[in-house]
Amino acid sequence: MALESFKKAARDIAELADRRGAKLGDINAYQMRDPSQRLPLRAEAESSDGLSELLAVGVVEDCIVKLRFTAQFPMEKAQVWIKVLTDYLNNGYQQPT
C-alpha cells in the first residue's frame, strides 16, 4: 500500500507542475537502503519554474505517512529540510499533547 501511495503522489507532483505550466525535470526515485528509515521511498525533481519537489513515503506505527516538500529554492537546500524532518521521525518523536 505504501508503494501505491508513493506512485500516486509522484503522479500528482507531475500533474501539478503541468497545471502551473512548468516542465518537471527527471524524477529521481529511489528506496533508502538503511532499514531504520521510516520513510524509505523517496523522489526528487526540479521544475522549470524553479520549484524543488521532494517526496518521502513509508509506514510509521501502521500508518502510511507521506511527506511532500515543495520549495522555491535549490534542490540542495530542500534536501536539507527533508533530512531534518525524516531524521525527526527516524530518531523518535513525541506523541501529540
Summary of the structure (lengths in Angstrom):
residues: 97
radius of gyration: 13.7
end to end distance: 28.7
largest distance: 41.8
contacts: 260
relative contact order: 0.18
helix: 35%
strand: 31%
